[in-house]
């Protein structure tokens, strides 16, 4: 004999309640990237390598928390720092 489904009905508007708005972050992200590059230039190669490992951990943590935009920003910083590390080596 077939059985009916008993599922809770959720309001579609409730799904977007906890979404963080990202409008206007582009300007600050580019400014912080330039500041980060200036800070990276002052680091020694050993300090750069330590910062690379730290950023890798942050990126993985953001990805595990499903914070993909933050993970992408850290990935971009990581890429930039690796280029500077290669140039300094």
PDB file of N, CA, C and O in Angstrom:
ATOM      1  N   UNK A   1       0.837  -1.167   0.000  1.00  0.00           N
ATOM      2  CA  UNK A   1       0.000   0.000   0.000  1.00  0.00           C
ATOM      3  C   UNK A   1       0.896   1.250   0.000  1.00  0.00           C
ATOM      4  O   UNK A   1       1.801   1.341   0.829  1.00  0.00           O
ATOM      5  N   UNK A   2       0.674   2.191  -0.885  1.00  0.00           N
ATOM      6  CA  UNK A   2       1.489   3.407  -0.946  1.00  0.00           C
ATOM      7  C   UNK A   2       1.285   4.279   0.295  1.00  0.00           C
ATOM      8  O   UNK A   2       0.200   4.347   0.874  1.00  0.00           O
ATOM      9  N   UNK A   3       2.399   4.952   0.680  1.00  0.00           N
ATOM     10  CA  UNK A   3       2.339   5.855   1.821  1.00  0.00           C
ATOM     11  C   UNK A   3       2.598   7.281   1.345  1.00  0.00           C
ATOM     12  O   UNK A   3       3.378   7.512   0.420  1.00  0.00           O
ATOM     13  N   UNK A   4       1.950   8.202   1.976  1.00  0.00           N
ATOM     14  CA  UNK A   4       2.135   9.610   1.639  1.00  0.00           C
ATOM     15  C   UNK A   4       3.411  10.162   2.261  1.00  0.00           C
ATOM     16  O   UNK A   4       3.927   9.609   3.233  1.00  0.00           O
ATOM     17  N   UNK A   5       3.907  11.236   1.705  1.00  0.00           N
ATOM     18  CA  UNK A   5       5.098  11.883   2.233  1.00  0.00           C
ATOM     19  C   UNK A   5       4.713  12.873   3.320  1.00  0.00           C
ATOM     20  O   UNK A   5       3.726  13.599   3.198  1.00  0.00           O
ATOM     21  N   UNK A   6       5.486  12.892   4.356  1.00  0.00           N
ATOM     22  CA  UNK A   6       5.291  13.846   5.449  1.00  0.00           C
ATOM     23  C   UNK A   6       6.539  14.719   5.537  1.00  0.00           C
ATOM     24  O   UNK A   6       7.487  14.377   6.242  1.00  0.00           O
ATOM     25  N   UNK A   7       6.542  15.834   4.832  1.00  0.00           N
ATOM     26  CA  UNK A   7       7.673  16.750   4.835  1.00  0.00           C
ATOM     27  C   UNK A   7       7.213  18.114   5.306  1.00  0.00           C
ATOM     28  O   UNK A   7       6.087  18.541   5.049  1.00  0.00           O
ATOM     29  N   UNK A   8       8.112  18.779   5.999  1.00  0.00           N
ATOM     30  CA  UNK A   8       7.828  20.128   6.452  1.00  0.00           C
ATOM     31  C   UNK A   8       7.947  21.069   5.258  1.00  0.00           C
ATOM     32  O   UNK A   8       8.913  21.001   4.498  1.00  0.00           O
ATOM     33  N   UNK A   9       6.975  21.932   5.103  1.00  0.00           N
ATOM     34  CA  UNK A   9       7.006  22.910   4.023  1.00  0.00           C
ATOM     35  C   UNK A   9       7.686  24.163   4.549  1.00  0.00           C
ATOM     36  O   UNK A   9       7.303  24.705   5.585  1.00  0.00           O
ATOM     37  N   UNK A  10       8.722  24.625   3.806  1.00  0.00           N
ATOM     38  CA  UNK A  10       9.435  25.833   4.223  1.00  0.00           C
ATOM     39  C   UNK A  10       9.131  26.961   3.255  1.00  0.00           C
ATOM     40  O   UNK A  10       8.881  26.746   2.069  1.00  0.00           O
ATOM     41  N   UNK A  11       9.159  28.138   3.783  1.00  0.00           N
ATOM     42  CA  UNK A  11       8.929  29.324   2.966  1.00  0.00           C
ATOM     43  C   UNK A  11      10.212  29.654   2.225  1.00  0.00           C
ATOM     44  O   UNK A  11      11.283  29.688   2.832  1.00  0.00           O
ATOM     45  N   UNK A  12      10.126  29.895   0.943  1.00  0.00           N
ATOM     46  CA  UNK A  12      11.302  30.176   0.129  1.00  0.00           C
ATOM     47  C   UNK A  12      11.997  31.465   0.569  1.00  0.00           C
ATOM     48  O   UNK A  12      13.204  31.603   0.370  1.00  0.00           O
ATOM     49  N   UNK A  13      11.276  32.396   1.152  1.00  0.00           N
ATOM     50  CA  UNK A  13      11.885  33.640   1.619  1.00  0.00           C
ATOM     51  C   UNK A  13      12.768  33.409   2.843  1.00  0.00           C
ATOM     52  O   UNK A  13      13.672  34.203   3.106  1.00  0.00           O
ATOM     53  N   UNK A  14      12.526  32.351   3.586  1.00  0.00           N
ATOM     54  CA  UNK A  14      13.337  32.037   4.757  1.00  0.00           C
ATOM     55  C   UNK A  14      14.731  31.570   4.347  1.00  0.00           C
ATOM     56  O   UNK A  14      15.671  31.699   5.132  1.00  0.00           O
ATOM     57  N   UNK A  15      14.885  31.038   3.154  1.00  0.00           N
ATOM     58  CA  UNK A  15      16.173  30.521   2.719  1.00  0.00           C
ATOM     59  C   UNK A  15      17.213  31.621   2.559  1.00  0.00           C
ATOM     60  O   UNK A  15      18.396  31.376   2.792  1.00  0.00           O
ATOM     61  N   UNK A  16      16.813  32.809   2.174  1.00  0.00           N
ATOM     62  CA  UNK A  16      17.756  33.886   1.927  1.00  0.00           C
ATOM     63  C   UNK A  16      17.991  34.808   3.104  1.00  0.00           C
ATOM     64  O   UNK A  16      18.639  35.843   2.948  1.00  0.00           O
ATOM     65  N   UNK A  17      17.489  34.467   4.267  1.00  0.00           N
ATOM     66  CA  UNK A  17      17.616  35.344   5.422  1.00  0.00           C
ATOM     67  C   UNK A  17      19.058  35.562   5.858  1.00  0.00           C
ATOM     68  O   UNK A  17      19.436  36.683   6.198  1.00  0.00           O
ATOM     69  N   UNK A  18      19.861  34.513   5.854  1.00  0.00           N
ATOM     70  CA  UNK A  18      21.218  34.588   6.383  1.00  0.00           C
ATOM     71  C   UNK A  18      22.265  34.903   5.324  1.00  0.00           C
ATOM     72  O   UNK A  18      23.462  34.775   5.585  1.00  0.00           O
ATOM     73  N   UNK A  19      21.842  35.306   4.154  1.00  0.00           N
ATOM     74  CA  UNK A  19      22.783  35.621   3.088  1.00  0.00           C
ATOM     75  C   UNK A  19      23.393  36.990   3.360  1.00  0.00           C
ATOM     76  O   UNK A  19      22.687  37.957   3.644  1.00  0.00           O
ATOM     77  N   UNK A  20      24.726  37.053   3.266  1.00  0.00           N
ATOM     78  CA  UNK A  20      25.430  38.309   3.489  1.00  0.00           C
ATOM     79  C   UNK A  20      25.483  39.074   2.175  1.00  0.00           C
ATOM     80  O   UNK A  20      25.794  38.501   1.131  1.00  0.00           O
ATOM     81  N   UNK A  21      25.186  40.339   2.225  1.00  0.00           N
ATOM     82  CA  UNK A  21      25.228  41.154   1.018  1.00  0.00           C
ATOM     83  C   UNK A  21      26.671  41.513   0.706  1.00  0.00           C
ATOM     84  O   UNK A  21      27.430  41.884   1.601  1.00  0.00           O
ATOM     85  N   UNK A  22      27.054  41.402  -0.579  1.00  0.00           N
ATOM     86  CA  UNK A  22      28.436  41.638  -0.977  1.00  0.00           C
ATOM     87  C   UNK A  22      28.580  42.877  -1.843  1.00  0.00           C
ATOM     88  O   UNK A  22      29.653  43.100  -2.404  1.00  0.00           O
ATOM     89  N   UNK A  23      27.571  43.666  -1.969  1.00  0.00           N
ATOM     90  CA  UNK A  23      27.613  44.838  -2.839  1.00  0.00           C
ATOM     91  C   UNK A  23      28.617  45.862  -2.325  1.00  0.00           C
ATOM     92  O   UNK A  23      28.617  46.198  -1.140  1.00  0.00           O
ATOM     93  N   UNK A  24      29.470  46.356  -3.213  1.00  0.00           N
ATOM     94  CA  UNK A  24      30.424  47.388  -2.856  1.00  0.00           C
ATOM     95  C   UNK A  24      31.740  46.887  -2.305  1.00  0.00           C
ATOM     96  O   UNK A  24      32.562  47.698  -1.879  1.00  0.00           O
ATOM     97  N   UNK A  25      31.979  45.582  -2.293  1.00  0.00           N
ATOM     98  CA  UNK A  25      33.222  45.059  -1.758  1.00  0.00           C
ATOM     99  C   UNK A  25      34.372  45.142  -2.756  1.00  0.00           C
ATOM    100  O   UNK A  25      35.529  44.998  -2.360  1.00  0.00           O
ATOM    101  N   UNK A  26      34.096  45.366  -4.015  1.00  0.00           N
ATOM    102  CA  UNK A  26      35.130  45.362  -5.032  1.00  0.00           C
ATOM    103  C   UNK A  26      36.183  46.433  -4.822  1.00  0.00           C
ATOM    104  O   UNK A  26      37.369  46.180  -5.030  1.00  0.00           O
ATOM    105  N   UNK A  27      35.773  47.617  -4.415  1.00  0.00           N
ATOM    106  CA  UNK A  27      36.714  48.713  -4.217  1.00  0.00           C
ATOM    107  C   UNK A  27      37.632  48.446  -3.038  1.00  0.00           C
ATOM    108  O   UNK A  27      38.834  48.692  -3.133  1.00  0.00           O
ATOM    109  N   UNK A  28      37.109  47.960  -1.951  1.00  0.00           N
ATOM    110  CA  UNK A  28      37.946  47.695  -0.790  1.00  0.00           C
ATOM    111  C   UNK A  28      38.850  46.501  -1.029  1.00  0.00           C
ATOM    112  O   UNK A  28      39.967  46.465  -0.511  1.00  0.00           O
ATOM    113  N   UNK A  29      38.396  45.526  -1.800  1.00  0.00           N
ATOM    114  CA  UNK A  29      39.220  44.356  -2.069  1.00  0.00           C
ATOM    115  C   UNK A  29      40.453  44.735  -2.877  1.00  0.00           C
ATOM    116  O   UNK A  29      41.543  44.231  -2.606  1.00  0.00           O
ATOM    117  N   UNK A  30      40.303  45.616  -3.867  1.00  0.00           N
ATOM    118  CA  UNK A  30      41.461  46.018  -4.660  1.00  0.00           C
ATOM    119  C   UNK A  30      42.400  46.877  -3.837  1.00  0.00           C
ATOM    120  O   UNK A  30      43.616  46.794  -4.008  1.00  0.00           O
ATOM    121  N   UNK A  31      41.870  47.692  -2.956  1.00  0.00           N
ATOM    122  CA  UNK A  31      42.708  48.526  -2.105  1.00  0.00           C
ATOM    123  C   UNK A  31      43.490  47.650  -1.127  1.00  0.00           C
ATOM    124  O   UNK A  31      44.683  47.875  -0.924  1.00  0.00           O
ATOM    125  N   UNK A  32      42.845  46.664  -0.524  1.00  0.00           N
ATOM    126  CA  UNK A  32      43.540  45.800   0.413  1.00  0.00           C
ATOM    127  C   UNK A  32      44.556  44.922  -0.297  1.00  0.00           C
ATOM    128  O   UNK A  32      45.574  44.563   0.296  1.00  0.00           O
ATOM    129  N   UNK A  33      44.306  44.568  -1.548  1.00  0.00           N
ATOM    130  CA  UNK A  33      45.276  43.777  -2.305  1.00  0.00           C
ATOM    131  C   UNK A  33      46.549  44.577  -2.530  1.00  0.00           C
ATOM    132  O   UNK A  33      47.647  44.031  -2.426  1.00  0.00           O
ATOM    133  N   UNK A  34      46.420  45.856  -2.835  1.00  0.00           N
ATOM    134  CA  UNK A  34      47.596  46.706  -3.031  1.00  0.00           C
ATOM    135  C   UNK A  34      48.355  46.873  -1.717  1.00  0.00           C
ATOM    136  O   UNK A  34      49.586  46.855  -1.702  1.00  0.00           O
ATOM    137  N   UNK A  35      47.628  47.034  -0.624  1.00  0.00           N
ATOM    138  CA  UNK A  35      48.274  47.153   0.678  1.00  0.00           C
ATOM    139  C   UNK A  35      48.971  45.857   1.056  1.00  0.00           C
ATOM    140  O   UNK A  35      50.067  45.879   1.617  1.00  0.00           O
ATOM    141  N   UNK A  36      48.343  44.729   0.752  1.00  0.00           N
ATOM    142  CA  UNK A  36      48.935  43.435   1.058  1.00  0.00           C
ATOM    143  C   UNK A  36      50.228  43.242   0.271  1.00  0.00           C
ATOM    144  O   UNK A  36      51.209  42.733   0.813  1.00  0.00           O
ATOM    145  N   UNK A  37      50.240  43.642  -1.001  1.00  0.00           N
ATOM    146  CA  UNK A  37      51.446  43.500  -1.808  1.00  0.00           C
ATOM    147  C   UNK A  37      52.576  44.338  -1.229  1.00  0.00           C
ATOM    148  O   UNK A  37      53.721  43.885  -1.197  1.00  0.00           O
ATOM    149  N   UNK A  38      52.283  45.532  -0.776  1.00  0.00           N
ATOM    150  CA  UNK A  38      53.306  46.387  -0.171  1.00  0.00           C
ATOM    151  C   UNK A  38      53.850  45.735   1.102  1.00  0.00           C
ATOM    152  O   UNK A  38      55.049  45.805   1.372  1.00  0.00           O
ATOM    153  N   UNK A  39      52.978  45.107   1.877  1.00  0.00           N
ATOM    154  CA  UNK A  39      53.424  44.421   3.094  1.00  0.00           C
ATOM    155  C   UNK A  39      54.254  43.189   2.755  1.00  0.00           C
ATOM    156  O   UNK A  39      55.220  42.886   3.455  1.00  0.00           O
ATOM    157  N   UNK A  40      53.890  42.472   1.688  1.00  0.00           N
ATOM    158  CA  UNK A  40      54.614  41.262   1.296  1.00  0.00           C
ATOM    159  C   UNK A  40      56.023  41.579   0.823  1.00  0.00           C
ATOM    160  O   UNK A  40      56.937  40.779   1.027  1.00  0.00           O
ATOM    161  N   UNK A  41      56.212  42.731   0.198  1.00  0.00           N
ATOM    162  CA  UNK A  41      57.536  43.103  -0.301  1.00  0.00           C
ATOM    163  C   UNK A  41      58.530  43.291   0.834  1.00  0.00           C
ATOM    164  O   UNK A  41      59.731  43.118   0.630  1.00  0.00           O
ATOM    165  N   UNK A  42      58.059  43.641   2.021  1.00  0.00           N
ATOM    166  CA  UNK A  42      58.935  43.866   3.165  1.00  0.00           C
ATOM    167  C   UNK A  42      59.332  42.561   3.856  1.00  0.00           C
ATOM    168  O   UNK A  42      60.197  42.577   4.732  1.00  0.00           O
ATOM    169  N   UNK A  43      58.723  41.432   3.486  1.00  0.00           N
ATOM    170  CA  UNK A  43      58.991  40.161   4.151  1.00  0.00           C
ATOM    171  C   UNK A  43      60.245  39.493   3.616  1.00  0.00           C
ATOM    172  O   UNK A  43      60.598  39.651   2.447  1.00  0.00           O
ATOM    173  N   UNK A  44      60.912  38.748   4.481  1.00  0.00           N
ATOM    174  CA  UNK A  44      62.038  37.918   4.058  1.00  0.00           C
ATOM    175  C   UNK A  44      61.486  36.672   3.380  1.00  0.00           C
ATOM    176  O   UNK A  44      60.310  36.353   3.556  1.00  0.00           O
ATOM    177  N   UNK A  45      62.303  35.959   2.609  1.00  0.00           N
ATOM    178  CA  UNK A  45      61.795  34.724   1.973  1.00  0.00           C
ATOM    179  C   UNK A  45      61.254  33.706   2.981  1.00  0.00           C
ATOM    180  O   UNK A  45      60.277  33.015   2.692  1.00  0.00           O
ATOM    181  N   UNK A  46      61.877  33.606   4.156  1.00  0.00           N
ATOM    182  CA  UNK A  46      61.379  32.670   5.173  1.00  0.00           C
ATOM    183  C   UNK A  46      60.019  33.128   5.705  1.00  0.00           C
ATOM    184  O   UNK A  46      59.127  32.311   5.935  1.00  0.00           O
ATOM    185  N   UNK A  47      59.872  34.430   5.896  1.00  0.00           N
ATOM    186  CA  UNK A  47      58.591  34.954   6.374  1.00  0.00           C
ATOM    187  C   UNK A  47      57.518  34.799   5.302  1.00  0.00           C
ATOM    188  O   UNK A  47      56.358  34.536   5.620  1.00  0.00           O
ATOM    189  N   UNK A  48      57.898  34.961   4.030  1.00  0.00           N
ATOM    190  CA  UNK A  48      56.944  34.756   2.932  1.00  0.00           C
ATOM    191  C   UNK A  48      56.457  33.316   2.921  1.00  0.00           C
ATOM    192  O   UNK A  48      55.267  33.054   2.746  1.00  0.00           O
ATOM    193  N   UNK A  49      57.385  32.385   3.109  1.00  0.00           N
ATOM    194  CA  UNK A  49      57.014  30.970   3.103  1.00  0.00           C
ATOM    195  C   UNK A  49      56.063  30.661   4.256  1.00  0.00           C
ATOM    196  O   UNK A  49      55.110  29.900   4.087  1.00  0.00           O
ATOM    197  N   UNK A  50      56.315  31.242   5.414  1.00  0.00           N
ATOM    198  CA  UNK A  50      55.428  31.044   6.564  1.00  0.00           C
ATOM    199  C   UNK A  50      54.044  31.636   6.280  1.00  0.00           C
ATOM    200  O   UNK A  50      53.028  31.032   6.622  1.00  0.00           O
ATOM    201  N   UNK A  51      54.005  32.812   5.657  1.00  0.00           N
ATOM    202  CA  UNK A  51      52.736  33.465   5.321  1.00  0.00           C
ATOM    203  C   UNK A  51      51.970  32.645   4.275  1.00  0.00           C
ATOM    204  O   UNK A  51      50.742  32.569   4.321  1.00  0.00           O
ATOM    205  N   UNK A  52      52.694  32.035   3.340  1.00  0.00           N
ATOM    206  CA  UNK A  52      52.058  31.182   2.330  1.00  0.00           C
ATOM    207  C   UNK A  52      51.333  30.027   3.012  1.00  0.00           C
ATOM    208  O   UNK A  52      50.186  29.732   2.677  1.00  0.00           O
ATOM    209  N   UNK A  53      51.991  29.373   3.963  1.00  0.00           N
ATOM    210  CA  UNK A  53      51.354  28.256   4.679  1.00  0.00           C
ATOM    211  C   UNK A  53      50.147  28.734   5.482  1.00  0.00           C
ATOM    212  O   UNK A  53      49.132  28.043   5.561  1.00  0.00           O
ATOM    213  N   UNK A  54      50.265  29.909   6.071  1.00  0.00           N
ATOM    214  CA  UNK A  54      49.150  30.470   6.837  1.00  0.00           C
ATOM    215  C   UNK A  54      47.952  30.757   5.934  1.00  0.00           C
ATOM    216  O   UNK A  54      46.815  30.445   6.287  1.00  0.00           O
ATOM    217  N   UNK A  55      48.211  31.354   4.761  1.00  0.00           N
ATOM    218  CA  UNK A  55      47.128  31.663   3.825  1.00  0.00           C
ATOM    219  C   UNK A  55      46.488  30.393   3.266  1.00  0.00           C
ATOM    220  O   UNK A  55      45.278  30.356   3.041  1.00  0.00           O
ATOM    221  N   UNK A  56      47.294  29.351   3.042  1.00  0.00           N
ATOM    222  CA  UNK A  56      46.730  28.083   2.573  1.00  0.00           C
ATOM    223  C   UNK A  56      45.741  27.530   3.595  1.00  0.00           C
ATOM    224  O   UNK A  56      44.671  27.042   3.230  1.00  0.00           O
ATOM    225  N   UNK A  57      46.098  27.607   4.863  1.00  0.00           N
ATOM    226  CA  UNK A  57      45.196  27.143   5.922  1.00  0.00           C
ATOM    227  C   UNK A  57      43.921  27.965   5.974  1.00  0.00           C
ATOM    228  O   UNK A  57      42.831  27.415   6.135  1.00  0.00           O
ATOM    229  N   UNK A  58      44.052  29.287   5.839  1.00  0.00           N
ATOM    230  CA  UNK A  58      42.870  30.159   5.841  1.00  0.00           C
ATOM    231  C   UNK A  58      41.961  29.833   4.666  1.00  0.00           C
ATOM    232  O   UNK A  58      40.741  29.766   4.816  1.00  0.00           O
ATOM    233  N   UNK A  59      42.559  29.629   3.494  1.00  0.00           N
ATOM    234  CA  UNK A  59      41.776  29.339   2.294  1.00  0.00           C
ATOM    235  C   UNK A  59      41.001  28.038   2.467  1.00  0.00           C
ATOM    236  O   UNK A  59      39.820  27.965   2.127  1.00  0.00           O
ATOM    237  N   UNK A  60      41.664  27.016   2.993  1.00  0.00           N
ATOM    238  CA  UNK A  60      40.999  25.732   3.200  1.00  0.00           C
ATOM    239  C   UNK A  60      39.890  25.845   4.243  1.00  0.00           C
ATOM    240  O   UNK A  60      38.839  25.219   4.108  1.00  0.00           O
ATOM    241  N   UNK A  61      40.125  26.639   5.274  1.00  0.00           N
ATOM    242  CA  UNK A  61      39.102  26.829   6.305  1.00  0.00           C
ATOM    243  C   UNK A  61      37.874  27.530   5.736  1.00  0.00           C
ATOM    244  O   UNK A  61      36.742  27.143   6.025  1.00  0.00           O
ATOM    245  N   UNK A  62      38.100  28.560   4.929  1.00  0.00           N
ATOM    246  CA  UNK A  62      36.974  29.254   4.293  1.00  0.00           C
ATOM    247  C   UNK A  62      36.203  28.296   3.380  1.00  0.00           C
ATOM    248  O   UNK A  62      34.972  28.310   3.358  1.00  0.00           O
ATOM    249  N   UNK A  63      36.923  27.472   2.634  1.00  0.00           N
ATOM    250  CA  UNK A  63      36.255  26.523   1.730  1.00  0.00           C
ATOM    251  C   UNK A  63      35.434  25.509   2.516  1.00  0.00           C
ATOM    252  O   UNK A  63      34.329  25.157   2.104  1.00  0.00           O
ATOM    253  N   UNK A  64      35.959  25.038   3.641  1.00  0.00           N
ATOM    254  CA  UNK A  64      35.213  24.081   4.465  1.00  0.00           C
ATOM    255  C   UNK A  64      33.960  24.707   5.049  1.00  0.00           C
ATOM    256  O   UNK A  64      32.955  24.023   5.246  1.00  0.00           O
ATOM    257  N   UNK A  65      34.014  26.003   5.328  1.00  0.00           N
ATOM    258  CA  UNK A  65      32.853  26.710   5.872  1.00  0.00           C
ATOM    259  C   UNK A  65      31.921  27.221   4.775  1.00  0.00           C
ATOM    260  O   UNK A  65      30.980  27.966   5.049  1.00  0.00           O
ATOM    261  N   UNK A  66      32.185  26.820   3.539  1.00  0.00           N
ATOM    262  CA  UNK A  66      31.398  27.210   2.372  1.00  0.00           C
ATOM    263  C   UNK A  66      31.411  28.724   2.155  1.00  0.00           C
ATOM    264  O   UNK A  66      30.435  29.295   1.668  1.00  0.00           O
ATOM    265  N   UNK A  67      32.505  29.360   2.513  1.00  0.00           N
ATOM    266  CA  UNK A  67      32.706  30.792   2.299  1.00  0.00           C
ATOM    267  C   UNK A  67      33.594  30.951   1.062  1.00  0.00           C
ATOM    268  O   UNK A  67      34.775  31.282   1.166  1.00  0.00           O
ATOM    269  N   UNK A  68      33.008  30.711  -0.095  1.00  0.00           N
ATOM    270  CA  UNK A  68      33.800  30.606  -1.310  1.00  0.00           C
ATOM    271  C   UNK A  68      34.357  31.946  -1.787  1.00  0.00           C
ATOM    272  O   UNK A  68      35.437  31.979  -2.376  1.00  0.00           O
ATOM    273  N   UNK A  69      33.661  33.027  -1.554  1.00  0.00           N
ATOM    274  CA  UNK A  69      34.182  34.335  -1.966  1.00  0.00           C
ATOM    275  C   UNK A  69      35.416  34.695  -1.146  1.00  0.00           C
ATOM    276  O   UNK A  69      36.399  35.200  -1.689  1.00  0.00           O
ATOM    277  N   UNK A  70      35.365  34.439   0.152  1.00  0.00           N
ATOM    278  CA  UNK A  70      36.518  34.707   1.002  1.00  0.00           C
ATOM    279  C   UNK A  70      37.682  33.796   0.624  1.00  0.00           C
ATOM    280  O   UNK A  70      38.834  34.229   0.592  1.00  0.00           O
ATOM    281  N   UNK A  71      37.375  32.530   0.338  1.00  0.00           N
ATOM    282  CA  UNK A  71      38.415  31.589  -0.073  1.00  0.00           C
ATOM    283  C   UNK A  71      39.073  32.046  -1.380  1.00  0.00           C
ATOM    284  O   UNK A  71      40.284  31.905  -1.552  1.00  0.00           O
ATOM    285  N   UNK A  72      38.281  32.587  -2.285  1.00  0.00           N
ATOM    286  CA  UNK A  72      38.826  33.073  -3.554  1.00  0.00           C
ATOM    287  C   UNK A  72      39.717  34.295  -3.337  1.00  0.00           C
ATOM    288  O   UNK A  72      40.740  34.443  -4.006  1.00  0.00           O
ATOM    289  N   UNK A  73      39.336  35.167  -2.408  1.00  0.00           N
ATOM    290  CA  UNK A  73      40.175  36.334  -2.110  1.00  0.00           C
ATOM    291  C   UNK A  73      41.507  35.902  -1.508  1.00  0.00           C
ATOM    292  O   UNK A  73      42.556  36.441  -1.860  1.00  0.00           O
ATOM    293  N   UNK A  74      41.462  34.932  -0.603  1.00  0.00           N
ATOM    294  CA  UNK A  74      42.697  34.428  -0.001  1.00  0.00           C
ATOM    295  C   UNK A  74      43.531  33.717  -1.061  1.00  0.00           C
ATOM    296  O   UNK A  74      44.757  33.823  -1.058  1.00  0.00           O
ATOM    297  N   UNK A  75      42.872  32.991  -1.972  1.00  0.00           N
ATOM    298  CA  UNK A  75      43.587  32.325  -3.063  1.00  0.00           C
ATOM    299  C   UNK A  75      44.329  33.341  -3.926  1.00  0.00           C
ATOM    300  O   UNK A  75      45.469  33.103  -4.326  1.00  0.00           O
ATOM    301  N   UNK A  76      43.685  34.474  -4.212  1.00  0.00           N
ATOM    302  CA  UNK A  76      44.329  35.518  -5.000  1.00  0.00           C
ATOM    303  C   UNK A  76      45.533  36.102  -4.273  1.00  0.00           C
ATOM    304  O   UNK A  76      46.572  36.351  -4.886  1.00  0.00           O
ATOM    305  N   UNK A  77      45.398  36.318  -2.978  1.00  0.00           N
ATOM    306  CA  UNK A  77      46.527  36.805  -2.184  1.00  0.00           C
ATOM    307  C   UNK A  77      47.652  35.792  -2.189  1.00  0.00           C
ATOM    308  O   UNK A  77      48.826  36.150  -2.284  1.00  0.00           O
ATOM    309  N   UNK A  78      47.286  34.523  -2.084  1.00  0.00           N
ATOM    310  CA  UNK A  78      48.259  33.444  -2.072  1.00  0.00           C
ATOM    311  C   UNK A  78      49.019  33.387  -3.395  1.00  0.00           C
ATOM    312  O   UNK A  78      50.239  33.224  -3.409  1.00  0.00           O
ATOM    313  N   UNK A  79      48.303  33.519  -4.489  1.00  0.00           N
ATOM    314  CA  UNK A  79      48.931  33.522  -5.811  1.00  0.00           C
ATOM    315  C   UNK A  79      49.912  34.687  -5.938  1.00  0.00           C
ATOM    316  O   UNK A  79      51.019  34.524  -6.451  1.00  0.00           O
ATOM    317  N   UNK A  80      49.502  35.843  -5.474  1.00  0.00           N
ATOM    318  CA  UNK A  80      50.343  37.036  -5.533  1.00  0.00           C
ATOM    319  C   UNK A  80      51.605  36.854  -4.678  1.00  0.00           C
ATOM    320  O   UNK A  80      52.705  37.214  -5.098  1.00  0.00           O
ATOM    321  N   UNK A  81      51.434  36.301  -3.492  1.00  0.00           N
ATOM    322  CA  UNK A  81      52.570  36.092  -2.602  1.00  0.00           C
ATOM    323  C   UNK A  81      53.526  35.059  -3.175  1.00  0.00           C
ATOM    324  O   UNK A  81      54.742  35.211  -3.053  1.00  0.00           O
ATOM    325  N   UNK A  82      53.004  34.022  -3.792  1.00  0.00           N
ATOM    326  CA  UNK A  82      53.879  33.008  -4.416  1.00  0.00           C
ATOM    327  C   UNK A  82      54.708  33.613  -5.545  1.00  0.00           C
ATOM    328  O   UNK A  82      55.882  33.277  -5.699  1.00  0.00           O
ATOM    329  N   UNK A  83      54.104  34.505  -6.337  1.00  0.00           N
ATOM    330  CA  UNK A  83      54.858  35.165  -7.393  1.00  0.00           C
ATOM    331  C   UNK A  83      55.988  36.010  -6.822  1.00  0.00           C
ATOM    332  O   UNK A  83      57.103  36.010  -7.343  1.00  0.00           O
ATOM    333  N   UNK A  84      55.685  36.735  -5.738  1.00  0.00           N
ATOM    334  CA  UNK A  84      56.730  37.539  -5.094  1.00  0.00           C
ATOM    335  C   UNK A  84      57.820  36.656  -4.489  1.00  0.00           C
ATOM    336  O   UNK A  84      58.998  37.014  -4.518  1.00  0.00           O
ATOM    337  N   UNK A  85      57.434  35.516  -3.948  1.00  0.00           N
ATOM    338  CA  UNK A  85      58.392  34.580  -3.363  1.00  0.00           C
ATOM    339  C   UNK A  85      59.334  34.037  -4.429  1.00  0.00           C
ATOM    340  O   UNK A  85      60.541  33.932  -4.212  1.00  0.00           O
ATOM    341  N   UNK A  86      58.768  33.696  -5.580  1.00  0.00           N
ATOM    342  CA  UNK A  86      59.597  33.184  -6.687  1.00  0.00           C
ATOM    343  C   UNK A  86      60.534  34.285  -7.177  1.00  0.00           C
ATOM    344  O   UNK A  86      61.699  34.014  -7.468  1.00  0.00           O
ATOM    345  N   UNK A  87      60.054  35.502  -7.270  1.00  0.00           N
ATOM    346  CA  UNK A  87      60.894  36.612  -7.726  1.00  0.00           C
ATOM    347  C   UNK A  87      62.004  36.910  -6.724  1.00  0.00           C
ATOM    348  O   UNK A  87      63.108  37.286  -7.118  1.00  0.00           O
ATOM    349  N   UNK A  88      61.722  36.746  -5.427  1.00  0.00           N
ATOM    350  CA  UNK A  88      62.721  37.035  -4.401  1.00  0.00           C
ATOM    351  C   UNK A  88      63.754  35.920  -4.277  1.00  0.00           C
ATOM    352  O   UNK A  88      64.860  36.163  -3.795  1.00  0.00           O
ATOM    353  N   UNK A  89      63.417  34.707  -4.699  1.00  0.00           N
ATOM    354  CA  UNK A  89      64.323  33.566  -4.570  1.00  0.00           C
ATOM    355  C   UNK A  89      65.380  33.529  -5.634  1.00  0.00           C
ATOM    356  O   UNK A  89      66.212  32.622  -5.647  1.00  0.00           O
TER     357      UNK A  89
END
